[in-house]
């Protein structure tokens, strides 16, 4: 699962070599990528929510 999260995080930044992409594509399953993507997006949204809440609180 760590490899899937690593691949998703690389894709968030948009920097990944074609060799690394081919390796990920050959060894990772689609459901792991989808699950890792969902977890990363959820973490990102929650961190933005709490950051805005912290900055706007009195």
N, CA, C and O atoms as a CHARMM CRD file, in Angstrom:
* protein
*
  232
    1    1 UNK  N      0.82300  -1.19200   0.00000 PROA 1      0.00000
    2    1 UNK  CA     0.00000   0.00000   0.00000 PROA 1      0.00000
    3    1 UNK  C      0.87100   1.26100   0.00000 PROA 1      0.00000
    4    1 UNK  O      0.48500   2.28900  -0.55700 PROA 1      0.00000
    5    2 UNK  N      2.04900   1.17400   0.62900 PROA 2      0.00000
    6    2 UNK  CA     2.94500   2.33000   0.66200 PROA 2      0.00000
    7    2 UNK  C      3.39100   2.71300  -0.74900 PROA 2      0.00000
    8    2 UNK  O      3.53100   3.89700  -1.05500 PROA 2      0.00000
    9    3 UNK  N      3.60900   1.73200  -1.59400 PROA 3      0.00000
   10    3 UNK  CA     4.00700   2.02200  -2.97800 PROA 3      0.00000
   11    3 UNK  C      2.91100   2.76000  -3.72800 PROA 3      0.00000
   12    3 UNK  O      3.19200   3.64000  -4.54100 PROA 3      0.00000
   13    4 UNK  N      1.66600   2.40400  -3.45700 PROA 4      0.00000
   14    4 UNK  CA     0.54300   3.07800  -4.11600 PROA 4      0.00000
   15    4 UNK  C      0.43400   4.52400  -3.64100 PROA 4      0.00000
   16    4 UNK  O      0.19400   5.42400  -4.44600 PROA 4      0.00000
   17    5 UNK  N      0.60600   4.75300  -2.34700 PROA 5      0.00000
   18    5 UNK  CA     0.54400   6.11500  -1.82400 PROA 5      0.00000
   19    5 UNK  C      1.70000   6.94100  -2.38500 PROA 5      0.00000
   20    5 UNK  O      1.52600   8.11200  -2.72500 PROA 5      0.00000
   21    6 UNK  N      2.86800   6.33400  -2.48000 PROA 6      0.00000
   22    6 UNK  CA     4.02600   7.02800  -3.04000 PROA 6      0.00000
   23    6 UNK  C      3.76600   7.41200  -4.49900 PROA 6      0.00000
   24    6 UNK  O      4.10800   8.51800  -4.91800 PROA 6      0.00000
   25    7 UNK  N      3.17100   6.51800  -5.26200 PROA 7      0.00000
   26    7 UNK  CA     2.87000   6.80900  -6.66700 PROA 7      0.00000
   27    7 UNK  C      1.84700   7.93100  -6.78700 PROA 7      0.00000
   28    7 UNK  O      1.96100   8.78900  -7.66300 PROA 7      0.00000
   29    8 UNK  N      0.85100   7.92700  -5.91100 PROA 8      0.00000
   30    8 UNK  CA    -0.17200   8.97900  -5.94700 PROA 8      0.00000
   31    8 UNK  C      0.43800  10.32500  -5.56500 PROA 8      0.00000
   32    8 UNK  O      0.13000  11.34300  -6.18500 PROA 8      0.00000
   33    9 UNK  N      1.29600  10.33700  -4.55300 PROA 9      0.00000
   34    9 UNK  CA     1.93100  11.59200  -4.16200 PROA 9      0.00000
   35    9 UNK  C      2.83800  12.13500  -5.25800 PROA 9      0.00000
   36    9 UNK  O      2.90000  13.34700  -5.46600 PROA 9      0.00000
   37   10 UNK  N      3.54300  11.25200  -5.96100 PROA 10     0.00000
   38   10 UNK  CA     4.34100  11.69900  -7.10000 PROA 10     0.00000
   39   10 UNK  C      3.44400  12.33500  -8.15700 PROA 10     0.00000
   40   10 UNK  O      3.81600  13.33300  -8.77600 PROA 10     0.00000
   41   11 UNK  N      2.27000  11.75900  -8.36100 PROA 11     0.00000
   42   11 UNK  CA     1.37700  12.30600  -9.37800 PROA 11     0.00000
   43   11 UNK  C      0.77800  13.63800  -8.94800 PROA 11     0.00000
   44   11 UNK  O      0.47500  14.47200  -9.80000 PROA 11     0.00000
   45   12 UNK  N      0.59900  13.85900  -7.64800 PROA 12     0.00000
   46   12 UNK  CA     0.13000  15.16300  -7.17400 PROA 12     0.00000
   47   12 UNK  C      1.12800  16.25600  -7.54100 PROA 12     0.00000
   48   12 UNK  O      0.73100  17.36000  -7.91200 PROA 12     0.00000
   49   13 UNK  N      2.41700  15.95500  -7.44100 PROA 13     0.00000
   50   13 UNK  CA     3.43800  16.93100  -7.78000 PROA 13     0.00000
   51   13 UNK  C      3.69800  17.00400  -9.27600 PROA 13     0.00000
   52   13 UNK  O      4.21800  18.00700  -9.76600 PROA 13     0.00000
   53   14 UNK  N      3.34600  15.97000  -9.99800 PROA 14     0.00000
   54   14 UNK  CA     3.51900  15.96200 -11.44100 PROA 14     0.00000
   55   14 UNK  C      4.93600  15.66100 -11.89300 PROA 14     0.00000
   56   14 UNK  O      5.29800  15.93700 -13.03700 PROA 14     0.00000
   57   15 UNK  N      5.74300  15.09500 -11.00200 PROA 15     0.00000
   58   15 UNK  CA     7.12000  14.75300 -11.37100 PROA 15     0.00000
   59   15 UNK  C      7.31400  13.25600 -11.19300 PROA 15     0.00000
   60   15 UNK  O      7.31800  12.74400 -10.07300 PROA 15     0.00000
   61   16 UNK  N      7.47000  12.58500 -12.27600 PROA 16     0.00000
   62   16 UNK  CA     7.69700  11.14300 -12.25000 PROA 16     0.00000
   63   16 UNK  C      8.35500  10.75600 -13.55600 PROA 16     0.00000
   64   16 UNK  O      7.90300  11.15300 -14.63000 PROA 16     0.00000
   65   17 UNK  N      9.41000   9.98800 -13.46700 PROA 17     0.00000
   66   17 UNK  CA    10.08800   9.55500 -14.69000 PROA 17     0.00000
   67   17 UNK  C      9.24700   8.48000 -15.38600 PROA 17     0.00000
   68   17 UNK  O      8.42800   7.81000 -14.75700 PROA 17     0.00000
   69   18 UNK  N      9.46200   8.33600 -16.65500 PROA 18     0.00000
   70   18 UNK  CA     8.68000   7.33800 -17.39000 PROA 18     0.00000
   71   18 UNK  C      9.04800   5.92500 -16.94000 PROA 18     0.00000
   72   18 UNK  O      8.20800   5.02600 -16.95700 PROA 18     0.00000
   73   19 UNK  N     10.30300   5.73400 -16.53700 PROA 19     0.00000
   74   19 UNK  CA    10.71800   4.42500 -16.02800 PROA 19     0.00000
   75   19 UNK  C      9.97800   4.09800 -14.73100 PROA 19     0.00000
   76   19 UNK  O      9.49200   2.98000 -14.55900 PROA 19     0.00000
   77   20 UNK  N      9.89100   5.06800 -13.82100 PROA 20     0.00000
   78   20 UNK  CA     9.17200   4.86700 -12.56900 PROA 20     0.00000
   79   20 UNK  C      7.68500   4.64900 -12.80000 PROA 20     0.00000
   80   20 UNK  O      7.05500   3.83400 -12.12600 PROA 20     0.00000
   81   21 UNK  N      7.12800   5.38400 -13.76000 PROA 21     0.00000
   82   21 UNK  CA     5.71900   5.20300 -14.09800 PROA 21     0.00000
   83   21 UNK  C      5.45100   3.80100 -14.62000 PROA 21     0.00000
   84   21 UNK  O      4.46300   3.17300 -14.24200 PROA 21     0.00000
   85   22 UNK  N      6.32400   3.31100 -15.48400 PROA 22     0.00000
   86   22 UNK  CA     6.15600   1.95700 -16.02800 PROA 22     0.00000
   87   22 UNK  C      6.28800   0.89800 -14.93900 PROA 22     0.00000
   88   22 UNK  O      5.56400  -0.09800 -14.95200 PROA 22     0.00000
   89   23 UNK  N      7.19900   1.10500 -14.00500 PROA 23     0.00000
   90   23 UNK  CA     7.34000   0.15900 -12.89300 PROA 23     0.00000
   91   23 UNK  C      6.09000   0.14800 -12.02500 PROA 23     0.00000
   92   23 UNK  O      5.60500  -0.91500 -11.63700 PROA 23     0.00000
   93   24 UNK  N      5.57000   1.33500 -11.72200 PROA 24     0.00000
   94   24 UNK  CA     4.34700   1.41500 -10.91800 PROA 24     0.00000
   95   24 UNK  C      3.18200   0.75500 -11.63100 PROA 24     0.00000
   96   24 UNK  O      2.39900   0.02500 -11.02300 PROA 24     0.00000
   97   25 UNK  N      3.07500   1.01400 -12.92100 PROA 25     0.00000
   98   25 UNK  CA     1.95500   0.46100 -13.69400 PROA 25     0.00000
   99   25 UNK  C      2.00400  -1.05800 -13.75200 PROA 25     0.00000
  100   25 UNK  O      0.96600  -1.72000 -13.78200 PROA 25     0.00000
  101   26 UNK  N      3.20800  -1.60600 -13.76800 PROA 26     0.00000
  102   26 UNK  CA     3.31600  -3.05700 -13.88900 PROA 26     0.00000
  103   26 UNK  C      3.12000  -3.78400 -12.56400 PROA 26     0.00000
  104   26 UNK  O      2.67500  -4.93200 -12.56000 PROA 26     0.00000
  105   27 UNK  N      3.44100  -3.14300 -11.43500 PROA 27     0.00000
  106   27 UNK  CA     3.35100  -3.87800 -10.17800 PROA 27     0.00000
  107   27 UNK  C      2.18000  -3.48500  -9.27800 PROA 27     0.00000
  108   27 UNK  O      1.85800  -4.22600  -8.34900 PROA 27     0.00000
  109   28 UNK  N      1.53500  -2.34600  -9.52200 PROA 28     0.00000
  110   28 UNK  CA     0.42900  -1.91800  -8.66600 PROA 28     0.00000
  111   28 UNK  C     -0.91700  -2.27400  -9.28800 PROA 28     0.00000
  112   28 UNK  O     -1.08600  -2.24400 -10.50700 PROA 28     0.00000
  113   29 UNK  N     -1.84300  -2.60300  -8.44400 PROA 29     0.00000
  114   29 UNK  CA    -3.20500  -2.90500  -8.88700 PROA 29     0.00000
  115   29 UNK  C     -4.03300  -1.61700  -8.88700 PROA 29     0.00000
  116   29 UNK  O     -3.76400  -0.69200  -8.12100 PROA 29     0.00000
  117   30 UNK  N     -5.03500  -1.57400  -9.75000 PROA 30     0.00000
  118   30 UNK  CA    -5.85500  -0.37900  -9.89900 PROA 30     0.00000
  119   30 UNK  C     -6.56800  -0.01300  -8.60700 PROA 30     0.00000
  120   30 UNK  O     -6.63900   1.16600  -8.26000 PROA 30     0.00000
  121   31 UNK  N     -7.09600  -0.99600  -7.88800 PROA 31     0.00000
  122   31 UNK  CA    -7.84300  -0.68500  -6.67500 PROA 31     0.00000
  123   31 UNK  C     -6.94300  -0.08100  -5.60000 PROA 31     0.00000
  124   31 UNK  O     -7.41100   0.70600  -4.77600 PROA 31     0.00000
  125   32 UNK  N     -5.65700  -0.43900  -5.59800 PROA 32     0.00000
  126   32 UNK  CA    -4.73200   0.15900  -4.63100 PROA 32     0.00000
  127   32 UNK  C     -4.48000   1.62600  -4.96800 PROA 32     0.00000
  128   32 UNK  O     -4.38900   2.46900  -4.07500 PROA 32     0.00000
  129   33 UNK  N     -4.36800   1.92300  -6.24900 PROA 33     0.00000
  130   33 UNK  CA    -4.15900   3.30800  -6.67300 PROA 33     0.00000
  131   33 UNK  C     -5.38200   4.15700  -6.34100 PROA 33     0.00000
  132   33 UNK  O     -5.24900   5.27500  -5.84400 PROA 33     0.00000
  133   34 UNK  N     -6.56600   3.62900  -6.61500 PROA 34     0.00000
  134   34 UNK  CA    -7.79700   4.36900  -6.33400 PROA 34     0.00000
  135   34 UNK  C     -7.94300   4.60500  -4.83300 PROA 34     0.00000
  136   34 UNK  O     -8.28000   5.71300  -4.41400 PROA 34     0.00000
  137   35 UNK  N     -7.69700   3.59100  -4.02800 PROA 35     0.00000
  138   35 UNK  CA    -7.79800   3.73000  -2.57700 PROA 35     0.00000
  139   35 UNK  C     -6.76400   4.72200  -2.04800 PROA 35     0.00000
  140   35 UNK  O     -7.09000   5.56200  -1.20900 PROA 35     0.00000
  141   36 UNK  N     -5.53100   4.63600  -2.52500 PROA 36     0.00000
  142   36 UNK  CA    -4.49200   5.56900  -2.09600 PROA 36     0.00000
  143   36 UNK  C     -4.83100   6.99800  -2.51700 PROA 36     0.00000
  144   36 UNK  O     -4.60400   7.94000  -1.75800 PROA 36     0.00000
  145   37 UNK  N     -5.36700   7.16000  -3.70900 PROA 37     0.00000
  146   37 UNK  CA    -5.78500   8.47900  -4.17300 PROA 37     0.00000
  147   37 UNK  C     -6.89400   9.05300  -3.31500 PROA 37     0.00000
  148   37 UNK  O     -6.87400  10.23900  -2.98600 PROA 37     0.00000
  149   38 UNK  N     -7.85200   8.23200  -2.95400 PROA 38     0.00000
  150   38 UNK  CA    -8.95100   8.67700  -2.10000 PROA 38     0.00000
  151   38 UNK  C     -8.42400   9.09600  -0.72800 PROA 38     0.00000
  152   38 UNK  O     -8.84900  10.11700  -0.18600 PROA 38     0.00000
  153   39 UNK  N     -7.51300   8.32400  -0.17100 PROA 39     0.00000
  154   39 UNK  CA    -6.94500   8.64200   1.14400 PROA 39     0.00000
  155   39 UNK  C     -6.16000   9.95100   1.07800 PROA 39     0.00000
  156   39 UNK  O     -6.29200  10.79400   1.96500 PROA 39     0.00000
  157   40 UNK  N     -5.35900  10.12600   0.05600 PROA 40     0.00000
  158   40 UNK  CA    -4.56400  11.35100  -0.07800 PROA 40     0.00000
  159   40 UNK  C     -5.44000  12.57700  -0.28100 PROA 40     0.00000
  160   40 UNK  O     -5.18100  13.62700   0.30600 PROA 40     0.00000
  161   41 UNK  N     -6.46800  12.45400  -1.10100 PROA 41     0.00000
  162   41 UNK  CA    -7.37800  13.58800  -1.32200 PROA 41     0.00000
  163   41 UNK  C     -8.13900  13.90900  -0.04800 PROA 41     0.00000
  164   41 UNK  O     -8.32400  15.08200   0.27500 PROA 41     0.00000
  165   42 UNK  N     -8.58000  12.90700   0.67600 PROA 42     0.00000
  166   42 UNK  CA    -9.27900  13.13400   1.93400 PROA 42     0.00000
  167   42 UNK  C     -8.36900  13.83400   2.94100 PROA 42     0.00000
  168   42 UNK  O     -8.79800  14.77400   3.61100 PROA 42     0.00000
  169   43 UNK  N     -7.13000  13.39000   3.05200 PROA 43     0.00000
  170   43 UNK  CA    -6.17300  14.02300   3.94300 PROA 43     0.00000
  171   43 UNK  C     -5.92800  15.47000   3.53800 PROA 43     0.00000
  172   43 UNK  O     -5.84800  16.34600   4.39900 PROA 43     0.00000
  173   44 UNK  N     -5.80600  15.73300   2.24400 PROA 44     0.00000
  174   44 UNK  CA    -5.57200  17.08300   1.74500 PROA 44     0.00000
  175   44 UNK  C     -6.75300  18.00300   2.07700 PROA 44     0.00000
  176   44 UNK  O     -6.55800  19.12400   2.54600 PROA 44     0.00000
  177   45 UNK  N     -7.95900  17.53000   1.83600 PROA 45     0.00000
  178   45 UNK  CA    -9.14900  18.33700   2.10600 PROA 45     0.00000
  179   45 UNK  C     -9.29200  18.61100   3.59400 PROA 45     0.00000
  180   45 UNK  O     -9.58900  19.73800   3.99100 PROA 45     0.00000
  181   46 UNK  N     -9.08500  17.59100   4.42100 PROA 46     0.00000
  182   46 UNK  CA    -9.18700  17.79300   5.86600 PROA 46     0.00000
  183   46 UNK  C     -8.12000  18.74100   6.39400 PROA 46     0.00000
  184   46 UNK  O     -8.39600  19.55700   7.27300 PROA 46     0.00000
  185   47 UNK  N     -6.91900  18.64300   5.87300 PROA 47     0.00000
  186   47 UNK  CA    -5.86700  19.55400   6.33000 PROA 47     0.00000
  187   47 UNK  C     -6.16800  20.99200   5.90200 PROA 47     0.00000
  188   47 UNK  O     -5.90400  21.92300   6.66200 PROA 47     0.00000
  189   48 UNK  N     -6.70900  21.18800   4.71200 PROA 48     0.00000
  190   48 UNK  CA    -7.12300  22.53500   4.30700 PROA 48     0.00000
  191   48 UNK  C     -8.24900  23.05500   5.18000 PROA 48     0.00000
  192   48 UNK  O     -8.24500  24.22200   5.57200 PROA 48     0.00000
  193   49 UNK  N     -9.20700  22.20400   5.48600 PROA 49     0.00000
  194   49 UNK  CA   -10.32900  22.59700   6.33000 PROA 49     0.00000
  195   49 UNK  C     -9.84300  23.05700   7.70700 PROA 49     0.00000
  196   49 UNK  O    -10.25300  24.10900   8.19800 PROA 49     0.00000
  197   50 UNK  N     -8.96700  22.26300   8.32100 PROA 50     0.00000
  198   50 UNK  CA    -8.48700  22.62500   9.65200 PROA 50     0.00000
  199   50 UNK  C     -7.54900  23.82800   9.61400 PROA 50     0.00000
  200   50 UNK  O     -7.50700  24.59700  10.57400 PROA 50     0.00000
  201   51 UNK  N     -6.81100  24.00600   8.54700 PROA 51     0.00000
  202   51 UNK  CA    -5.95200  25.17100   8.40400 PROA 51     0.00000
  203   51 UNK  C     -6.79300  26.43500   8.31300 PROA 51     0.00000
  204   51 UNK  O     -6.51100  27.41900   8.99700 PROA 51     0.00000
  205   52 UNK  N     -7.81700  26.41600   7.48000 PROA 52     0.00000
  206   52 UNK  CA    -8.69500  27.58800   7.34700 PROA 52     0.00000
  207   52 UNK  C     -9.42700  27.84600   8.65100 PROA 52     0.00000
  208   52 UNK  O     -9.58900  28.99700   9.05800 PROA 52     0.00000
  209   53 UNK  N     -9.86100  26.80700   9.29300 PROA 53     0.00000
  210   53 UNK  CA   -10.56200  26.96500  10.57600 PROA 53     0.00000
  211   53 UNK  C     -9.63700  27.56500  11.62900 PROA 53     0.00000
  212   53 UNK  O    -10.05600  28.41200  12.41800 PROA 53     0.00000
  213   54 UNK  N     -8.39400  27.13300  11.64300 PROA 54     0.00000
  214   54 UNK  CA    -7.41600  27.66600  12.59500 PROA 54     0.00000
  215   54 UNK  C     -7.11800  29.13800  12.30900 PROA 54     0.00000
  216   54 UNK  O     -7.04400  29.95100  13.23100 PROA 54     0.00000
  217   55 UNK  N     -6.94600  29.47800  11.02600 PROA 55     0.00000
  218   55 UNK  CA    -6.60800  30.84400  10.66200 PROA 55     0.00000
  219   55 UNK  C     -7.75500  31.82700  10.85200 PROA 55     0.00000
  220   55 UNK  O     -7.52300  33.01600  11.07400 PROA 55     0.00000
  221   56 UNK  N     -8.97800  31.34600  10.76800 PROA 56     0.00000
  222   56 UNK  CA   -10.13000  32.24400  10.90700 PROA 56     0.00000
  223   56 UNK  C    -10.70600  32.27800  12.32100 PROA 56     0.00000
  224   56 UNK  O    -11.62400  33.05300  12.58800 PROA 56     0.00000
  225   57 UNK  N    -10.19500  31.47000  13.21400 PROA 57     0.00000
  226   57 UNK  CA   -10.71400  31.47200  14.58300 PROA 57     0.00000
  227   57 UNK  C    -10.15200  32.68000  15.34000 PROA 57     0.00000
  228   57 UNK  O     -9.07600  33.18500  15.02100 PROA 57     0.00000
  229   58 UNK  N    -10.89600  33.12500  16.33600 PROA 58     0.00000
  230   58 UNK  CA   -10.47100  34.29500  17.11600 PROA 58     0.00000
  231   58 UNK  C     -9.66600  33.91200  18.30400 PROA 58     0.00000
  232   58 UNK  O     -9.23300  34.78000  19.06300 PROA 58     0.00000
